[in-house]
Amino acid sequence: MALVLMAAVTLSLAAMLLAAEWTSGGFVHIDVPESFPPHPRLFLDTQEIADLKTAVGEVDWLGEYVAELTADCEKLVAEPPKLPGEGEDGNKELGKHSVNLAMAYVLTDRQEFAKLSGDILRSYIDVYPTYPITLTKGRATSAALSEAGWVIHVAAAYDLIYNSGELSGDDKAGIEANVLKLGGEVLRICNHRYRSNWRNRAMSGMAAAGFAIGDHDLIDEALNGFVDDQGRLERDGFAQHVACAVLADGTYYERSNGYHRFSVLNYTFLMEAARHSGLDLYHLEVPSHDLDAGADVERAFGPPGVKTIRCLYEMPFYNAFSDFSLAAVASAGHYSLGEGDRAIAFEAAWKIYRDPKLAWIAQRSDRKPTCGLDLAWIDPYLPAGEFSFQPDAVVGITGRHENTCTLLPSGGLTILRQSADENAACVLMTYGKYGSGHSHPDKLSIVFDAAGKQIMPEVKYGGYSGDGFLGWTKQTISHSTVTVDEVAQAPQGLEDSPWTADTPDKPVRGRPVMFHAGERLKTFRADCTAAYDGVLLDRTIALVDSVVVDFFRCRSDSDHQYDYSLQIDGMLSDAAPALSDEEPGPLSDALGYCYITNLRRAKLDGAAGELTFDVKDAPDLKLSLLPVGETELVSGLAIEGPEGEQTSTIVLRAKGQSHEYMAAIRTADADCTGCRRVEGLAEGLLGVEIVRADGSKDVVISAETSGDHTACGVSFTGQVALLRAGADGPFELIDAAE
């Protein structure tokens, strides 16, 4: 609990630092309804309840769930719970009981269910006002996150049994004034006043309470935020979040798949409450804000425009690899689209947008409700839906999906996919703006996925507790990028808190430079000057068939130690040149480095390093390491997981003002018999040659500056070129990216 409270307080302070970025002007204003429909009206209306009743008798799984729900409610009636709840867990459980009983009532017309639900709500009339407000703005619970869930459950229960006859006029007045109004008020003062997943959760609770009782003030703040007497925006609402928290390409600004998913759910609660009172927020058009540019501050990949929240639902599809798995960028776990997830928000959105991919992801998820309220979102007759990476698409204003590759320039995420086949080779680079304490110091980090597995993943275990969160997960060396001087990238640096965030006067972001999705050459480039003072990090990745070619340039006017690291979900099985005998380690006492053990070393002074890794449930991984100049190769094992699992870490270490790394990454079944560095190129050019089984050769050239260049006797214009030659023939230009 102490760590949770520390995180909440630290994050709220970071949120306060963002206050200078916000003004009260420039946002869409959403009018609050003057009047409201009769109850039930919050998440289901009378017709929807009638339709759901019909479906219960027609759809087997739905009928089975409602039978289970009914049986559970019968047990509650037979042995009523203690009222009111005791402590946070007791209150949360009673909130869930209240809505389960209410839903069972409207589906079965059994009065005893409405009675017990009413008894639960009534029990809080005198007690809820006596609960102290906690540091993290909870009342029935410990914090705004859980308080909002409790308020949503209680508001939904109140709405569903409003006309049951079990609540007197005094009961209704007491529940509205002493429970739902006060619950909404505590959520208004959530410590996170601006864009934050805490804030959108609080907004969803405010909206539920407000629309349930027809409270204009709660609804207005949930929709439009709160402006003080001097015209300053003190707390944000839905209008501000769509403008600023939803980036121009549909990425939720914290850049975490987990918090993206959580925020989609919260906004859906809010929009469904509004929809049932006549407000269509699903199609609300909101102009761009400066903050929605994200990483693409220059708007190089698209000008400002108008967006709707629909892009927030669409973005996750294009942030997945061809096998539908998602990289665990920022504070997120490892999971796939829809799999293991109750995609109820996407099912609710399907009913509005009728987009087949929304039905598809809902069908991939576990659709069984976890409580009766989930029945409000489902479509009992949901079709199978469909989704493919094959068609080109636009995501939001600036997101581009072309030839199975995706550029999300605002969110700072780019995926190059070999094809739409689920076993295709794919590589992701992350370079986005530091969104919050949930972001990681991982600028220009890559993840490699092939044969249905993330072979070079984001390596992280557990949640926010334990030494490994600060000591490993929040350190740059744990990512597949470059660490300078054994210090994490900004803003983490040497900070001893894992919740460090950047500030408006010193933002941290990478910059998207070039994106090209050709037939044979798929390539992307980004750079970053904000990770380390006085250091330019510049990375270009190219995908040619199933081979990833990586060019990483480090530039500075001062001497530094540059550690190019790769994280691999496999064990080293072969190496050339031969590595030294194993030493226990750790690599150093620095955070992150202290978890790298079982060290073996070799010098790669102008020579190539060829490594093979045994990968479980996938072909072996082959790495050709092709650094320029004096470089040390270090192989080790990374932090140990909770069940003893470990991955491998490779570090290429060089010292000096500048250094250049090149690598070729592929699985053992790729059409590639070897890779080598191209020699004799002009200054500013780097090249990697890929030798094919038939003796033909592909050469990928990376130019430090875009322009006219010549390599291997071939002229091209741009930043990256693909050249090809037969077994004995000259090279010819296949494609070039400007």
N, C-alpha and C positions, 0 to 999 in steps of 0.2 A: 504493500500500500504506500509506503514511503516513497518508493521510486515513482509510482503513478502520480502522487501529489507533486513531486519535484518536477516531473515532466509537464504536468498541467500548468504549474506556476511559471516554469521557464518558457513554455510555449506561449502563454498569455503575454508575457513580457515581450517576446518576439513579435507577437501580433500588435502590441501597442506601438512598437517601433514603426509599423507600417502605416500608422495613422496619418502621417504627413503625406502619404500618397493619395489620400482620399479627399474628395470634396463633395459637397452636397449637390453640385450642379452636374449636368451632362448625363444623367441617368433617366431612363424611361420611368414615368410614374404610372402605377397601376391603380386604377380607381377601385375602392372597396365597395362592394354591393351595398345599396341602401337598405335592402330587405333580403330575407333569406327564405328558402323553401321550407315547407314543413318537415318535421322529423319523420323518418330517418333521412338524413341528408349529408352526413359527413363523408363516408366512404362507400355507402350503398344507399340507393333510394328504394322506394316501394316496388317499382317495376323490376329493378335488378334483383331484389330479394325473391320475387316471384319467379324470375327466370332461373335463379340459382336453385330454388326448390325443385323446379322441373328437371334441371340437369342432374340433381342428386338421384333421381329415379331412373335416369337414362345412362349415366356414365359410371361404370363399375367402380373405378378407383375413387371417384368422388363420393359415391354412396358408401363405400367402405370407410373412408375417412370420417364422414359425418356420423356413421354408426359408432366409430371409436370415440369421437368427440362427445356424442350423446352419452355413451357409457361412462366416460370420465366425469361428465357433469352429474350423472345420476349418483356417482360415488360421493361427489362433493355435497349434494343435497342430503344424502344419507348421513354423512359425517361432515358437517359444516366446519370450515376452517376458523381459527381464532380471529376475531375481528377487534380492532384493525390489525394490520400486520405488525410483526416485531422485527425491527431493524430493517436494513436495506433488503436482504434476501426475502424476508417475510412480505415486505411491501411490494416488491417486484412480482413475487408469486401471486399475491392477491390481485394486482393489476391485471395479470394474465388470466387469472380465474374469472375476473369480472367480464372480460371481453369474450372468453370462451363460452361462458354461460349465456351472455347476451346473444351471441351468434347462434348457439344451440336453440335459444328461445325463438328467434325469428325464423329458423328453418323447421322447427318441430311444433311451434305454437304451444309448448308446454310451459304453463305459467310458473311452475316451481323454479324453473331456470331463471326467469326474469326476477322472481322474488329474491333469490339468493344474490344475484348480480346487484340488485338494488340495495340489499342489506350491506354488501361490501362497500358500495359507493357512499351510502349513508353513514357508515361507520367513520368516515374520514372528515365529516363536516366539522366536528368539534376538535378533532385531533390534528389534522393537517396544519392549521394555522399555528399550532404550538411547536411544530418541528423547527429547529434552528436551521438557518441557511448555512450550508457548509462553505468552506474556502473555495471549493470548485463549483459552487452554485448548484447544489442539490438540496432537496428537502426530504422527500420520502426516501430518497436514495442519496448516495454520497457525492454525485457530480452531475453536471448538466447533461452529459451523454446518456446516462441511465435515467435521469429524471425525465428527459424528453420521451423515452420509450414508455415510461410509466404513465405520463400524461396522455400519450397517444392511446394507450390501452383503455385508460379510464374515460377519456373523451368518447372513444368509439362505443364503449359499453353504454355510457349515458345516452348517446344518440339512438342506439338500437332499442333500448327499453323505455325510451321517453314516453311512448304512447301505450305502454303495457298496462297501466293502471297501478303499477307497484310503487310509483313515486308520487307523493302528494305535492301540492304547490310549494309548501315549505321545504320539502326535501329538495325539489328542483332549485329553489332559490339558494338553499344552503350549499348544494353541490356546485352550482355555478359560481357563487361568490367566494366560498371558502376553500374550494378544491381546484376547480379548473381555472378560474381567474388568477388565483394565487400561484398555481402551477405555471401558468403562462408568464406571470410577472417575474418569477425567479429565473425563467429561461431568458427573459429579455436582458437580464444583467449577466448573462454568461460571460466569463472572463475573456473569451475570444470574441472581440467586437466586430472584427472584419472578416475577410475571407479565410475560412478555416472549416475543417470537417466538424469541429465542435460547434461552430456557429450554424452551419446548415442543419445539424441535428437539432439544435435549439430552435431554429426557425420552423422546423417541421412540427415540433411540439407546440410552439406558439400558434401555428396555423390550425392544428387540430383543436386546441382549446378554443381559439377564437371563432372558428367556423361552427363548432359545436354549440357555443352559447351566444353567437351573434355579437361578439365583442369587437367593435370597429378598431379600437386602439391596438389590440393584439394582432388583428389581421393586417392592419396598416404597417406595423413594424415588421411582421413576417414578410410582407411583400415589398415594402419600400425603405426599410430601415428606419432609423430614428435621427431626426435633425434637431439640433438644439435651437435656442432662441436667437443665436448669432448666425444661424444658417449653416453650421458645421455638422457634417455627417458624423454622428457619434457611434452609431452601430448600423451595420448593413442588413439588407434584406435580400429577397429573391432577385430583384431588379439589379442590384449591385453584383450579386454572384454570377448571374448570367453574363453580365458585361465583363467581369474581371476574373472571377474564379474559373470560369469556363474559358479556356484559351481559344484563340482563333481557329485552331484545328480540332477542337473538341476535347483536348486533353484537360483533365482536372489539374489545376495549377500545382498541386503537391507532387504530381508526377508518379504517384504510386498506384499500381493497379488495385491494391486493396482499398485505398482511400477513395479512389475513383468509384469503385463499386459501392462503397458505403455512402458516398455523396449522392450517387444516382438514386439509391433507395430513399435517402432523406428528401431529396427534391421531389421524388414521386409521391411520397406522403403529402407533401405540401400542395403539389399540383392537383392531386386527386381530391383533396379537401376543397380546393378552389373550384375545380371543375363541377363538383356537385352543387355549388352555389352560383353557377353560371359564368365562371371566369375560365377562359381557355388560355392557360399559360404554356401549354405544349407548343403553341404556334406563335407565342409572343416574339416579335421581332425586336432585337436589341442591337443598337449600334456598337461598333468596336470601341474599346477603351484603350488607353495607352498600355495598361497592364496586360491586355490579352495578347499582345505581341509575343510575350514569353521570351524565348531565346532569340527570336528573329526581330530584335529591336529595330533594325534597319528596314523591316518590311521588305526584304529582298525577294521573298518568295510569295508575295501577295500583299496588296494594299489593304487598309482597313475596309470593313464592310458591315453588313448586317447579318446576324446569326440568330438562330433559335436554339433552344436547349436540346433539340434533336441530335445535334452533333455529339453531345456528351454520351448518348446511348450508342452512337455509331463508332466512335473512336476505338473502343476495345477490340472490335473485330479486326481492324487494320494494324493493331499493335501486337498481334499474335504471329507466331511463326507458322509455317505451312502445316505443321502438325497440330495447330490450334493451341499450343502451349504459350504461356506468357512469361517473359523474363521478369525476375523478381527485382526490378529496379526500385530503388528507394525502399521505404519500409513496406515491404510486401512479401507474401509467401509465394510458394511455387504452386501454380495451378493452371488449368486450361480453361478455355472459354466455356462457361456454363457448367463444366464438370465439377461435381462436388459442391456446387453453389446453388442456392435457391434464387434463381433469376426472376423473382416475382416482379421486380421493377421493370424488367424487359417485357414481361408478359402484360403488365399494365400498359406499357408503351405500345405494344403490338396492337392492343385494342384501339389505340388512337391513330397510329400511323399506318397500320396494316402493311408493314414492311416485312417481307418473308424472312429476313435474317433475324428479326426479333423473335419470331415464332421458333426459328431454328435453335437459337441459343436457349430459349426457355425449355424446349423439348430435351436439350442435352442436360439440363439441370435436374436436381431433385425437386420435383414439383409438389411433393407431399408437404402440406402446411405444417409449420411448427407451432402455430396457434390458430384459433378460429379466425382471427382478423385476416390472415393470409387469403381466405376465401374471397375477400373483396377484390383481389387483383387478378384472379385466375380467369382464363377463358376455358370453360369445360370442353369446348369443341375445338381447341387449339389445333391448327393444321401442323404438318411436319415442318413446314418452312424450308428454306434453303439458303446456303451461303457458299460462295466460292471466291477465291482470290483472283480468279481469271478476269472478270470485267474490271475495266478502269473505273475509278470513282473519285469524287471530290468529297473531302471530309471537312465540314464546317466551311470556313472562308479560305483557309490556306493549306489545309491538308490535301496531299496529292497521292493517289494510288495509281501507278502506271506500270503496265507490263509485270504485274504481280509484286512490284516493289512499292514501299510506302515511305513517304516523307511527311513527318509531322514537325514542321520547322518551329512552331511556337512551343510545343511541348518538349522539343529537343529529343526526338526519338526517330530514328530512321532504320528501316529493315530492308535489306536486299534479299530477295528470295530467288533461288534458282528457277523455281516454277511453282505452280499451285499444288503439285503432288505432295502428299503428306510426309514423304520421306526426303523431300528436297533439302539441299543445303541452304542455310539462311544465316545471315549475320546482322546483328543489331548494334548500332552505336547510340549511346546516350550522351547528351551534351547540353541538356536544358538548364534553364535558370533555376537556381536554388529556390525551391518553393517555400519550405518551412523546415522545422526541425526534423521532419520525416524524410527530407532529402538526404542524399549521401554525397560525400566528396569523391565523385566518380566521373568527372568530366572526361569525355572521349573514351570511356570504357566500352568494350565490346562483349557480346555474348554470341557464341557459335552453336547452331542447332543443325543437326543432320540425322538422317535415319530415324526420325521420330524421337530424338533425345537431345536435351541441352548438354552437349559434351563439354563446352566451356561456359558454365553457368555463373550466375551470381551466387557465391558461396556464403550462405548465412543460415543460422540455426536459431530456433527459439524466438522469443519476443524481445521485450525491452528490459528484461531483468538479466542479471548475471554479468560477469566481467567481460564476456565476449561481445556484448553489444557495443560498448565504447571501444574495447580493446581490439576488436577485429572488424565487425560489420561497419563501423563508422570511420574506418581508416582506409586510405586510398590503396594501400598495398593489397587489400583483400579483393580489389577489383582488377580487371584486365585492362590496365592503363599504365601511365607513368607516374611514379612518385619521385619528388625532388627532395634530396637531402634527408630522406627517411622521415619526412613530415607530411602529414595529410594535407590535401588541397584545402584551400580556403572554402568556407569559413571555419572548417573544423580545426585545421592547423594543430596547435599544441593544446587546445582547450580540453579541460578535464570533464566537461559535460557533453553527453551525446546529443543534446538538444540545441546545439549552436545553430543559428540561422544567419543568413546574410542580412544586410541593412540597405535601406534605400540609397544611402550615399556611397555604398560600396557593394553593388550587386555582383553576384558570381554566376556566370553563365558561359557556355560555349557559344560559338557563332557558326550557324550553318553556312557553308561556302558554296558547295556545288553538289548537285544531285543529277544523276543520269541513269535512266533505266532502258538501255538499249537491248537489242536481241541477244548479243553475246557479251557485251560489256555493261555491267551494272556497277555503278560506283558512287561513292559519297565522300565528301570532305567536310571537316569542321575544324575550327581552331579555338584556342582559349588563351587569353592573356590575364584572366582574373584568378586563376587557381593559385598562382605563385607570383609574387611581385618580381617584375623584371624578367619573367620567363614566358616565352611563347611555346605552347604545345600545339602541334599541327598534325592531324591524322587523316590519312586517306585510305579508305578500304575499297577494294574492287572484288567483285564476284564474277569469275569467268567459269562458266559451267558449274562444277561443284567445288572449285578451288577458290579460297579466299586469299587475296594478296593484301598485305598490310604494310603501309608506309607510315612511320611515325618520326617526325622531326622535332627536336628540342632545340630551342634557340635562346641564348642569353648573352649579355655582355660580361657576365661574371662566371666564375667557376662554380660548378655544382656537381653533385652526384645524381645521376639519372638512373632510376630503376624501372625498367620496362617489365611488367609482370603479366603473366597469363595464369588463370585459374582453370584447372582441368579436372573433370569428374572421371578420373581414371588413374591407373598406376603405371609409372614408367617401366617399360619392359626392354627397351633397347636405346642406346645412345652412341653417337659418333660425333666428335671424338670421345674416347672413353672418359668417364667421370672418375673423380677421386673416390677413395674409400669414404664410407659414410661417417659423418661426425654428428653428434647428438643435437648441436645447436643450443639455443635458438639463433636465428640469423642476426639479431641484435636485440638490445633491451627496449628499443623503441616500440610504441604501441603498434599493433599489427604485426610487426616483425617478430615480436616475442612469441608469436604462435606458430612460426614457421620453423620446423625442426627436421631432423633426419636429412642433413645437408650433404650434397655431393656437388663438386665443382669441376669446372674446366675453363681454359682460356680459349676464347674465340677471336684471336687477334687477326682479323681479316679472313678467317676461315668460317665455313658454314658449320652449323650444328644441326644434326639430324636426330630427332627424337621420335620414339614410338611409344604410345600409351595403350595399355590394355583397358578397354572400356566395356563395362557391363551392359549387355543388351543392345550393343551397337558395334559396328566395325571399329577396328583400332583407329586411333587418331595419329596422324602424321604431321609433324612440325618441321619445317625447314626454317632455321633461324639464320638470318643473313645480315647481321649488323655491319656497319661501316666503322673501321678503326678498332682500337683496343677495347675489348669487351670481355667481361667475365660472365660465365653461365653458372647459375646456382639452381640446383634442383632440390626441392624439399617437399614436405608434407604440411598441409595447412591445418588450421584449427580442427580439433576433434569434435564431432557432433555428439548429441546426447546419447546415442546408441553406439558410439565408437566409430562412426563413419568418418572417413577422411578423404580429402581430395588432394591433388597435387598442385604445387605452385612452382612456376618457372620464373626466375628473375634474370634478366640481362642487365648487367651493371656497367656503367661507363662514367668517366669523370672528365670534366672540361667545361668549356663555355657552351658548346653545342654538340649534339650527337644525333645520329640517324639510325633508326632500326628498320629492318625489313623482315618480313616473315611470310611464309606460305602455309596455310592451314587447310587440311582436307582429311577425309576419312580414307582408310586403306583401300576401299573399293573405288576410289576416284580414278578417272583416266589420267594418271600422272605417274610417270616412272621416276621423276626427280625434279627439283627446282634449284635454280642457282641465280646468283646475283649477276646482272649484266654489267660488264666492265667497259671502260673507255667512253662513258657518257659525258656529255658536256656538264659544266658546273650547274647545279640546280636541278639536275635530272637524276632520278633513281629508277632502276629497272629490275624486274624479276622475270626470269625465263621459266616457263612450264613445259616440260618435255612429255609428250604424249606416247602412248604405247606403240603407235605406228611410226614413231620417229619424228613426227611433225612437232612444231614448237609454237607456243604462244608467248608473247612478251608483253608485259604490262609496264608502261612507263608512267611515272608520276613526276610532274613538273612543279617546282616550288612556286613559280609564277606563271600565270596563264599567258599564252602568247604563241608565237611561231617557234617551233622546235624541230630538230632533226635527231633521230635515234635509229641505230641499226640501218642507216641508209635511207630511212623513210621520213618524210616531212609531215608534220601535223600541226594543227592549231588547237590550243586548249590546255587543260590541266592534266588530263589522263588520256592515254592512248592504248589501244590494243592492236598489236601487230601479230601477224601469223606467217609462218613459213612451212613449206613441206619438208620432208626429210632432207632434201638436197637443194631446195629452191631458195630464192631470196625472200626477204620479208616484204609483206604488203600491209597497208593500213586497213584494218577491219572496222574500227570505230574510234571516235575521239569525243571527249567530253569537255566542254568549255565552262 
